[in-house]
């Protein structure tokens, strides 16, 4: 089906409108007309015109002002305007182009000239709209592909973390249940603290790597039942640095978060932690969250060297370490939402 172009002809002299319509009907356009600027602006707002033929010299609002207003409106700014004028001086022509007109046709009209200029600018306008639409469609495709690739990259990071976590479990005394609980505690703390859902998901996926550096620690130290000697303890603290060395070169979001967590989860709020001696908010929030989640789980679970602590004793310890080992706000959040943390503790195996 042939789509006809809609043309608005604006002139205060009806004979000029009729002449233009008689010439252009040869190409089977649809027409509307206005006798003054106000009517032209009203019609332009109500209809979707493909081209406007606009007289300059009109009573009331002249063609220059009409064109300016058309170009200021988002609904009509892209409609091409051709001035119809008896004014052929350079200043008038320059002014027309300056305010947004695409061309001008002098009166009296020469039929071939009017037909050619109208046809040319309709083709250009159509091509511009099609190109803009094509660019939008291409951008949508690019955005979709970009999201798909990001999802694949993110899923790959998660799979790598899970494989490394399995390796870590075989080297250390960390169990899969401990790692899952720490991840869940961390995500809950992140949300309660006010981090975004995306950040909470990142810490959930990255926190299992908090002790990845232990794969570089001698098994005799990792699995020692008794108290570590000073030298053994010093070697054990190196697991944070080893973890950082493993993860530091990745530019991927989850891996970068895992690097921060592995490196900083033994830092303390008062600056007495290791390996960097960071304090307060100089410790990344991911590190502060996992530090508390890790200790909370360690205290509430039975280990080879200790029994599980009752929850009131755990809370007492966390309160004592509030502002010393742990971020005070995070300790408060556990106290205020204790039932949610107990639910995770009892249901995550």
Secondary structure, 3 states (H helix, E strand, C coil): CCCCCEEEEECCCHHHHHHHHHHHHHHCCEEEEECCHHHHHHHHHHCCCCEEEEECCCCCCCHHHHHHHHHHCCCCCCCEEEEEECCCCHHHHHHHHHCCCCEEEECCCCHHHHHHHHHHHHHHHHHHHHHHHHHHHHHHHHHHHHHHHHHHHHHHHHHHHHHHHHHHHHHCCCCHHHHHHHHHHHHHHHHHHCCCHHHHHHHHHHHHHCCHHHHHCCHHHHCCCCCCCHHHHHHHHCHHHHHHHHHCCCCCHHHHHHHHHHHHCCCCCCCCCCCCCCCHHHCCHHHHHHHHHHHHHHHHCCECCECCCCHHHHHHHHHHCECCCECHHHHHHHHHCHHHHHHHHHHCC
